[in-house]
Amino acid sequence: MTRPVHACPPRIFGLTPSPLTAEAVAAHLLAHPRDAASGPGLVVTPNIQHIALLRHDPALREAYQQAEIVICDGFPVYYYARLRGCAVPGRVTGCDVVAALFAAPERLAHSRLFCVVDHPDTAAVLAAWAERHGLADRIASAIPPFGFERDGEYCRSLAKAIHDHGTTLLLMGVGAPRSEVFVAHHRHQLPPCWALCIGQAIKIALGLIPRPPQLVQRLNLEWLWRLGLEPGRMSRRYVGSTIGFLAAILADLRRLR
């Protein structure tokens, strides 16, 4: 199996960002299915929250160390990667990759998708989308209960459902660190598939959550857009994540000495 080339010296936060664009990532996932010898291939989408969590969450750190493809989802992560000389093509978000996959449904006809989502409405809209595009037998979903990551029996049953579906593309839409840790901890029960940890990207691709206007995206002001939508929750997240991200940068730069 041909692996994507990661030409990015030096590493940042112990990670090697991919030089692939969103469309190139999507094309690679479809053109290069995983095989039994390789097992699941984890695709992670670090933003400042993830980088902050990596410093104190050993399970997430272990998952990230297993990642096959790392894309710079958060614009501060992307700018830091550029500053460090990484060969990144631009900011590449999980939303961009999922949008590229869903933009041409006919390309999914030879794949088997399993989407782990956080709400019945998402599963229902996904099923309707699959039906419209003749993919009803190719796409399955699950809605794990809150706190599922602490329920070993449920996690094993979820991994079995993913395996029994013959999944080649696994979209984990239940947020970090749950998505990444689930894939890492249960990789030996999962089928050989690409596993994308992409947060709310499925909802956005299906139109359940609006994407910010193009101008907001070009100016990298999505954080301000989300802050306006959910001021209480997002303000707490951004403050903690920003402090943690800056601390991670300082630690990363100290390692260069």
C-alpha positions as CSV (number, residue, x, y, z in Angstrom):
1,M,0.0,0.0,0.0
2,T,1.3,3.4,-0.9
3,R,1.5,5.8,2.0
4,P,1.2,9.6,1.8
5,V,4.5,11.4,1.8
6,H,5.1,13.6,4.8
7,A,7.9,15.9,3.9
8,C,7.9,18.3,6.8
9,P,11.1,18.8,8.8
10,P,11.0,19.9,11.5
11,R,8.1,18.4,13.5
12,I,5.9,20.5,15.6
13,F,4.6,19.3,19.0
14,G,6.1,15.9,18.0
15,L,3.9,15.8,15.0
16,T,4.6,15.9,11.2
17,P,1.9,17.9,9.4
18,S,0.8,16.5,6.0
19,P,1.7,18.4,2.8
20,L,-1.6,17.4,1.3
21,T,-4.5,19.7,0.5
22,A,-8.0,18.8,1.6
23,E,-8.9,17.4,-1.8
24,A,-5.7,15.5,-2.0
25,V,-6.3,13.9,1.5
26,A,-9.8,12.9,0.4
27,A,-8.5,11.5,-2.9
28,H,-5.8,9.6,-1.0
29,L,-8.3,8.0,1.4
30,L,-10.4,6.8,-1.5
31,A,-7.6,5.6,-3.7
32,H,-5.5,3.9,-1.1
33,P,-7.7,1.7,1.2
34,R,-6.1,0.2,4.2
35,D,-5.1,-3.5,4.3
36,A,-5.1,-6.0,7.1
37,A,-1.4,-5.7,7.7
38,S,-1.6,-2.0,8.2
39,G,-4.8,-1.8,10.2
40,P,-6.7,1.4,10.8
41,G,-5.1,4.6,9.6
42,L,-5.8,7.5,12.0
43,V,-6.3,11.0,10.5
44,V,-6.2,13.8,13.1
45,T,-7.1,17.4,12.8
46,P,-5.2,19.4,15.5
47,N,-6.5,22.8,16.6
48,I,-5.4,24.8,19.6
49,Q,-7.7,22.8,21.9
50,H,-6.1,19.5,20.8
51,I,-2.6,20.8,21.2
52,A,-3.4,22.1,24.7
53,L,-4.9,18.7,25.7
54,L,-1.9,16.8,24.4
55,R,0.2,18.3,27.2
56,H,-1.9,16.7,29.9
57,D,-3.8,13.8,28.3
58,P,-1.6,10.7,27.8
59,A,-4.3,8.8,26.1
60,L,-4.8,11.5,23.5
61,R,-1.0,11.9,23.1
62,E,-0.8,8.1,22.5
63,A,-3.5,8.3,19.9
64,Y,-1.8,11.3,18.1
65,Q,1.5,9.3,18.0
66,Q,-0.3,6.6,16.0
67,A,-1.7,9.1,13.5
68,E,-0.9,8.4,9.8
69,I,-2.1,11.8,8.6
70,V,-2.0,15.1,10.5
71,I,-3.7,18.2,9.0
72,C,-3.5,21.7,10.5
73,D,-7.1,22.4,11.3
74,G,-6.7,25.4,13.5
75,F,-5.2,28.5,11.9
76,P,-2.8,29.1,14.8
77,V,-1.5,25.6,14.4
78,Y,-1.1,26.2,10.6
79,Y,0.8,29.5,11.2
80,Y,3.1,27.9,13.7
81,A,3.8,25.1,11.3
82,R,4.7,27.6,8.6
83,L,6.9,29.6,11.0
84,R,8.7,26.4,11.8
85,G,9.3,25.7,8.1
86,C,6.8,22.8,7.6
87,A,5.7,22.0,4.1
88,V,2.1,22.7,4.6
89,P,-0.1,23.7,1.6
90,G,-2.3,25.9,3.7
91,R,-4.8,25.5,6.4
92,V,-6.7,22.2,5.9
93,T,-9.7,21.5,8.1
94,G,-11.6,18.4,8.9
95,C,-14.6,20.2,7.4
96,D,-12.8,20.7,4.2
97,V,-11.9,17.0,3.9
98,V,-15.4,15.8,4.7
99,A,-16.8,18.3,2.3
100,A,-14.5,17.0,-0.4
101,L,-15.7,13.4,0.3
102,F,-19.4,14.3,0.3
103,A,-19.2,16.7,-2.7
104,A,-19.0,13.8,-5.2
105,P,-21.1,11.0,-3.7
106,E,-20.4,8.8,-6.7
107,R,-16.8,8.5,-5.5
108,L,-18.1,6.8,-2.3
109,A,-19.7,4.0,-4.2
110,H,-16.8,1.7,-3.7
111,S,-16.3,2.6,0.0
112,R,-18.2,1.6,3.1
113,L,-18.7,4.5,5.5
114,F,-19.5,4.3,9.2
115,C,-20.3,7.6,10.9
116,V,-20.2,7.9,14.7
117,V,-22.4,10.9,15.4
118,D,-23.7,12.6,18.5
119,H,-27.4,13.1,17.8
120,P,-30.3,11.2,16.2
121,D,-31.1,14.1,13.9
122,T,-27.6,13.8,12.3
123,A,-28.1,10.1,11.8
124,A,-31.5,10.6,10.2
125,V,-30.2,13.3,7.8
126,L,-27.2,11.2,7.0
127,A,-29.5,8.2,6.2
128,A,-31.7,10.4,3.9
129,W,-28.6,11.8,2.2
130,A,-27.3,8.3,1.6
131,E,-30.7,7.2,0.2
132,R,-30.8,10.1,-2.2
133,H,-27.4,9.2,-3.6
134,G,-27.9,5.5,-3.9
135,L,-25.6,4.8,-0.9
136,A,-28.0,3.5,1.6
137,D,-26.3,0.1,1.7
138,R,-22.9,1.7,2.0
139,I,-23.3,4.0,4.9
140,A,-24.1,3.1,8.5
141,S,-24.1,5.2,11.7
142,A,-24.1,4.9,15.5
143,I,-25.1,7.4,18.2
144,P,-23.0,6.5,21.3
145,P,-24.4,7.7,24.7
146,F,-22.7,10.4,26.6
147,G,-19.6,9.1,28.4
148,F,-19.4,6.0,26.1
149,E,-15.6,6.2,26.1
150,R,-15.7,5.1,29.8
151,D,-17.9,2.1,29.0
152,G,-15.6,-0.7,27.8
153,E,-18.5,-3.1,26.9
154,Y,-20.2,-0.4,24.8
155,C,-16.9,0.5,23.1
156,R,-16.3,-3.1,22.2
157,S,-19.8,-3.4,20.7
158,L,-19.3,-0.2,18.7
159,A,-16.0,-1.5,17.4
160,K,-17.7,-4.8,16.4
161,A,-20.5,-2.9,14.6
162,I,-17.8,-0.9,12.7
163,H,-16.0,-4.1,11.9
164,D,-19.1,-6.0,10.8
165,H,-20.1,-3.2,8.4
166,G,-16.9,-3.8,6.5
167,T,-16.0,-0.2,7.1
168,T,-13.3,1.4,4.9
169,L,-13.9,5.0,6.0
170,L,-14.7,5.7,9.6
171,L,-15.9,9.2,10.4
172,M,-15.7,9.9,14.2
173,G,-17.9,12.9,14.9
174,V,-18.1,12.9,18.7
175,G,-15.3,15.4,19.4
176,A,-11.8,15.2,20.9
177,P,-10.4,13.4,22.8
178,R,-13.2,10.8,22.6
179,S,-12.8,10.1,18.9
180,E,-9.1,9.8,18.8
181,V,-8.8,7.7,22.0
182,F,-11.6,5.3,20.9
183,V,-9.7,4.6,17.6
184,A,-6.4,4.2,19.3
185,H,-7.7,2.0,22.1
186,H,-9.7,-0.3,19.8
187,R,-7.5,-0.4,16.7
188,H,-7.1,-4.1,17.0
189,Q,-10.8,-4.7,17.0
190,L,-11.5,-2.3,14.1
191,P,-11.3,-3.2,10.4
192,P,-8.5,-1.9,8.2
193,C,-10.0,1.5,7.5
194,W,-9.2,5.2,7.4
195,A,-10.4,6.7,10.7
196,L,-11.1,10.5,10.5
197,C,-11.6,12.4,13.7
198,I,-13.5,15.4,12.4
199,G,-15.7,16.9,15.2
200,Q,-18.8,18.6,13.8
201,A,-17.7,18.2,10.1
202,I,-20.4,15.7,9.3
203,K,-23.1,18.1,10.5
204,I,-21.6,20.9,8.5
205,A,-21.4,18.8,5.4
206,L,-25.0,17.8,5.7
207,G,-26.1,21.4,6.3
208,L,-27.2,20.9,9.9
209,I,-24.7,23.6,11.1
210,P,-23.9,26.6,8.8
211,R,-20.4,27.3,7.9
212,P,-19.2,30.8,8.4
213,P,-19.3,33.1,5.4
214,Q,-16.4,32.9,3.0
215,L,-15.0,36.2,4.2
216,V,-15.0,35.0,7.8
217,Q,-13.2,31.9,6.7
218,R,-10.6,33.8,4.6
219,L,-9.8,36.1,7.5
220,N,-9.5,33.0,9.9
221,L,-12.2,34.4,12.1
222,E,-14.3,31.2,12.5
223,W,-13.5,31.4,16.2
224,L,-15.3,34.7,16.4
225,W,-18.2,33.3,14.5
226,R,-18.5,30.4,16.9
227,L,-18.1,32.7,19.9
228,G,-21.1,34.7,18.7
229,L,-23.1,31.5,18.3
230,E,-22.2,30.0,21.7
231,P,-20.6,32.7,23.8
232,G,-20.7,31.0,27.1
233,R,-19.3,27.6,26.1
234,M,-16.8,28.8,23.5
235,S,-15.4,31.6,25.6
236,R,-14.4,29.2,28.3
237,R,-12.9,26.8,25.8
238,Y,-11.0,29.5,23.9
239,V,-9.4,31.0,27.0
240,G,-8.2,27.7,28.4
241,S,-7.1,26.4,25.0
242,T,-5.2,29.6,24.1
243,I,-3.2,29.5,27.3
244,G,-2.5,25.8,26.8
245,F,-1.5,26.3,23.2
246,L,1.0,29.1,24.1
247,A,2.5,26.9,26.8
248,A,2.8,24.1,24.2
249,I,4.6,26.4,21.8
250,L,7.1,27.5,24.5
251,A,7.7,23.9,25.4
252,D,8.1,23.0,21.7
253,L,10.6,25.8,21.1
254,R,12.6,24.8,24.2
255,R,13.1,21.3,22.7
256,L,15.0,23.0,19.8
257,R,17.7,24.2,22.1
